[in-house]
Amino acid sequence: QVRLVESGGGLVQPGGSLTLSCEASGFKFGHYIMWWYRESPEKYREMVAEITSLGGTRYSDSANGRFLISRDMDKSTLKLYMSALTPDDAGVYYCNGAIHMVDYWGQGTQVTVSS
């Protein structure tokens, strides 16, 4: 049974940093491309970062240079390090994977950027 469980969200001041985690289970974690998405009241879910099975990465324009997506293979955990955060980065962050041709999402973790 595929499960994705996000954690690490919270309140952070503008300019601060935060690391999100997504614990994956029920599939061979390293074999699939994985994504982080953000959902905010202004926008539907938008892709923030992507990591392929070979470790290649891709970022949205707003995340490029400030965010870093990675995998901890020992813990089957997808991570997103976010720095220089602004209020525009706020929202619910979801990890996503297309596992066995089925789209899976976690429950999301809330990130609030405010002073």
PAZAPA-4460 file (N, C-alpha, C; in steps of 0.05 Angstrom, whole numbers, plus 32768, in hexadecimal, padded with zeros to 4 digits):
% residues 115
    n_x    n_y    n_z   ca_x   ca_y   ca_z    c_x    c_y    c_z   seq   type   mol
   8011   7FE8   8000   8000   8000   8000   8012   8019   8000     1      Q     A
   800E   8029   7FEC   801E   8042   7FE9   8015   8056   7FFE     2      V     A
   8028   8062   800C   8022   8078   801E   8037   808E   801C     3      R     A
   802E   80A6   801C   803F   80BE   801D   8036   80CF   8034     4      L     A
   8048   80D5   8046   8041   80E4   805E   8054   80FB   8061     5      V     A
   8049   8114   805E   805A   812C   8060   805C   8135   807C     6      E     A
   8071   8144   8082   8075   8151   809C   8089   8167   8099     7      S     A
   808B   8177   80AE   80A0   818C   80AE   8095   81A8   80A9     8      G     A
   807C   81AB   80A2   8071   81C5   809E   806F   81D5   80B8     9      G     A
   8068   81EF   80B5   8065   81FF   80CD   8066   821C   80C6    10      G     A
   8069   822D   80DA   806B   824A   80D7   8089   8252   80D6    11      L     A
   808F   8262   80C2   80AB   826B   80BF   80AA   8288   80B7    12      V     A
   80BE   8297   80C0   80BF   82B4   80B9   80C9   82B7   809D    13      Q     A
   80C2   82CD   8090   80CD   82D3   8075   80EB   82D3   8076    14      P     A
   80F7   82C7   8062   8114   82C4   8062   811E   82AB   806F    15      G     A
   810D   829D   807D   8115   8285   808B   8116   826D   8079    16      G     A
   811C   8256   8086   811E   823D   8077   810E   8227   8085    17      S     A
   8108   8212   8076   80F8   81FC   8081   80FE   81E4   8070    18      L     A
   80FE   81CC   807D   8101   81B3   806E   80E9   81A2   8071    19      T     A
   80DD   819B   805B   80C6   8188   805B   80CF   816C   8056    20      L     A
   80C0   8159   8061   80C6   813D   805C   80AD   812E   8053    21      S     A
   80B1   811A   8043   809B   8109   803A   80A5   80EC   803D    22      C     A
   809A   80DE   8050   80A1   80C2   8055   8091   80B0   8042    23      E     A
   809F   80A1   8033   8092   8090   801F   8093   8073   8027    24      A     A
   807F   8064   8020   807F   8047   8026   806C   8039   8012    25      S     A
   8070   801F   800F   805F   800F   7FFE   8068   800D   7FE1    26      G     A
   807F   8018   7FDB   808A   8016   7FC0   80A8   801A   7FC1    27      F     A
   80B5   8014   7FAA   80D2   8017   7FA9   80D8   8035   7FA5    28      K     A
   80DE   8042   7FBA   80DF   805F   7FBB   80F2   806B   7FA6    29      F     A
   8109   805F   7FA2   811C   806A   7F90   8116   8066   7F72    30      G     A
   8101   8057   7F6C   80FC   8050   7F51   80EA   8064   7F42    31      H     A
   80DE   8076   7F51   80CA   8087   7F45   80D1   80A5   7F47    32      Y     A
   80C9   80B4   7F33   80CB   80D1   7F35   80B7   80DB   7F4A    33      I     A
   80C0   80EF   7F59   80AF   80FA   7F6F   80AE   8118   7F6C    34      M     A
   8099   8124   7F77   8095   8141   7F75   808D   814C   7F90    35      W     A
   8092   8165   7F94   8086   8176   7FA8   8074   818A   7F9A    36      W     A
   805B   818D   7FA4   8048   81A0   7F9A   8040   81B3   7FB1    37      Y     A
   8037   81CB   7FA9   802D   81DE   7FBD   8011   81E6   7FB4    38      R     A
   7FFF   81E8   7FC7   7FE4   81F1   7FC2   7FDF   8209   7FD4    39      E     A
   7FD5   821F   7FC9   7FCE   8237   7FD8   7FB3   8240   7FCF    40      S     A
   7FA7   8252   7FDF   7F8C   825C   7FD8   7F8B   8269   7FBC    41      P     A
   7FA2   8275   7FB4   7FA2   8283   7F9B   7FA7   8271   7F83    42      E     A
   7FB3   825A   7F88   7FBB   8249   7F72   7FB4   822C   7F78    43      K     A
   7FAD   821E   7F63   7FAA   8201   7F67   7FC5   81F5   7F6C    44      Y     A
   7FC7   81DB   7F70   7FE1   81CF   7F75   7FF4   81D4   7F5E    45      R     A
   800B   81DE   7F65   8020   81E3   7F51   8039   81D4   7F59    46      E     A
   8046   81CA   7F45   805E   81BB   7F49   8074   81CE   7F53    47      M     A
   8082   81C6   7F68   8097   81D5   7F73   80B3   81C9   7F6D    48      V     A
   80B4   81AE   7F70   80CE   81A1   7F6B   80C9   8184   7F63    49      A     A
   80DC   817A   7F54   80DA   815F   7F49   80F6   8152   7F4C    50      E     A
   80F5   8137   7F52   810E   8128   7F52   8109   810E   7F44    51      I     A
   811A   8107   7F31   8117   80EE   7F22   8124   80D7   7F31    52      T     A
   8120   80BF   7F26   812C   80A7   7F32   814B   80A8   7F30    53      S     A
   8155   80B7   7F1D   8172   80BA   7F1A   817E   80D2   7F29    54      L     A
   816C   80E0   7F37   8176   80F7   7F47   8175   8112   7F39    55      G     A
   816B   8112   7F21   8168   812B   7F13   8152   813C   7F20    56      G     A
   8156   8156   7F21   8143   8167   7F2E   8139   817D   7F1C    57      T     A
   8121   8187   7F22   8116   819E   7F13   8105   81AE   7F27    58      R     A
   8105   81C8   7F23   80F7   81DA   7F36   80E5   81ED   7F26    59      Y     A
   80D1   81F7   7F34   80C1   820D   7F29   80D3   8226   7F29    60      S     A
   80CC   8239   7F1A   80DB   8252   7F18   80DE   825F   7F34    61      D     A
   80C9   825E   7F43   80CA   826C   7F5D   80DB   825C   7F71    62      S     A
   80DD   8242   7F6E   80ED   8232   7F81   810A   822F   7F79    63      A     A
   8110   8233   7F60   812B   8230   7F56   813F   8241   7F64    64      N     A
   8153   8235   7F6E   8168   8244   7F7D   8163   8247   7F9A    65      G     A
   814B   8241   7FA3   8145   8244   7FC0   813D   8229   7FCD    66      R     A
   8132   8217   7FBD   8128   81FD   7FC7   813B   81E7   7FBD    67      F     A
   813C   81D1   7FCD   814C   81BA   7FC6   813C   81A1   7FCC    68      L     A
   8136   8191   7FB7   8128   8178   7FBB   813D   8161   7FBD    69      I     A
   8138   814E   7FCE   814B   8138   7FD1   813D   811F   7FDB    70      S     A
   814B   8109   7FD9   8140   80F0   7FE4   8154   80E6   7FFA    71      R     A
   8148   80DC   800F   8158   80CC   8023   8150   80AF   801E    72      D     A
   8161   80A1   8010   815A   8086   8008   8159   8073   8020    73      M     A
   816A   8078   8034   816A   8067   804B   814F   8068   805A    74      D     A
   8142   807F   8059   8129   8083   8068   8111   8084   8055    75      K     A
   8115   8080   803C   80FF   8082   8028   80F0   809C   802C    76      S     A
   80FF   80B2   802D   80F3   80CC   8033   80FB   80E0   801E    77      T     A
   80E7   80ED   8014   80EB   8104   8001   80EC   811D   8012    78      L     A
   80FF   812F   800B   8103   8147   801A   8101   8160   8008    79      K     A
   80FA   8176   8014   80FA   818F   8006   8106   81A4   801A    80      L     A
   811D   81AE   8014   8129   81C3   8023   8122   81DD   8016    81      Y     A
   8116   81EF   8025   810D   8209   801B   811B   821F   802A    82      M     A
   8126   8232   801B   8134   8249   8028   8129   8263   801C    83      S     A
   8131   8279   802A   8129   8294   8021   810B   8295   801C    84      A     A
   80FC   828A   802F   80DF   8288   802B   80D2   82A3   802B    85      L     A
   80BD   82A5   801B   80AC   82BD   8019   808F   82B5   801D    86      T     A
   807E   82C8   8022   8061   82C1   8025   8056   82B3   800D    87      P     A
   8061   82B7   7FF5   8058   82A9   7FDE   805E   828B   7FDE    88      D     A
   806F   8283   7FF0   8076   8266   7FF2   8062   8258   8005    89      D     A
   8051   8266   8012   803E   825A   8025   802A   8249   8016    90      A     A
   8020   8234   8024   800C   8223   8019   800E   8207   8025    91      G     A
   7FFF   81F5   801A   8001   81D9   8022   8013   81CB   800E    92      V     A
   8027   81BE   8019   803A   81B0   8008   8033   8192   8008    93      Y     A
   8032   8187   7FF0   802C   816B   7FED   8043   815D   7FDE    94      Y     A
   8049   8144   7FE6   805B   8134   7FD5   8049   8122   7FC4    95      C     A
   8054   811C   7FAD   8045   810E   7F98   8056   80FA   7F89    96      N     A
   804B   80E4   7F83   8059   80D0   7F72   8045   80C1   7F61    97      G     A
   804D   80BA   7F49   803C   80A9   7F38   8048   808D   7F3A    98      A     A
   803B   807D   7F4C   8046   8063   7F53   8034   804E   7F46    99      I     A
   8041   803D   7F36   8032   8028   7F27   801B   8035   7F17   100      H     A
   8021   804C   7F0C   800E   805C   7EFB   7FF6   8066   7F0A   101      M     A
   7FF8   8068   7F24   7FE3   8074   7F34   7FEF   808C   7F42   102      V     A
   7FE0   80A2   7F42   7FE9   80BB   7F4E   7FE3   80BA   7F6C   103      D     A
   7FF8   80BD   7F7C   7FF5   80BD   7F99   7FFE   80D8   7FA5   104      Y     A
   7FEE   80E0   7FB9   7FF4   80F9   7FC7   7FF4   80F4   7FE5   105      W     A
   8005   8103   7FF3   8003   8103   8010   7FED   8115   8019   106      G     A
   7FEB   8118   8034   7FD6   8129   8040   7FDD   8146   8040   107      Q     A
   7FF7   814D   803B   8000   8168   803A   800A   8172   8055   108      G     A
   801B   8186   8053   8025   8194   806B   8025   81B2   8066   109      T     A
   801A   81C1   807A   8016   81DD   8076   802F   81ED   807C   110      Q     A
   8035   81FF   806A   804B   8212   806E   8040   822E   806E   111      V     A
   8045   823C   8084   803D   8258   8087   8056   826A   8089   112      T     A
   8057   827F   8079   806D   8291   807A   8063   82AC   8082   113      V     A
   806A   82B4   809B   8060   82CD   80A5   8071   82D6   80BC   114      S     A
   8072   82F1   80BF   8081   82FC   80D6   806E   8301   80ED   115      S     A
***
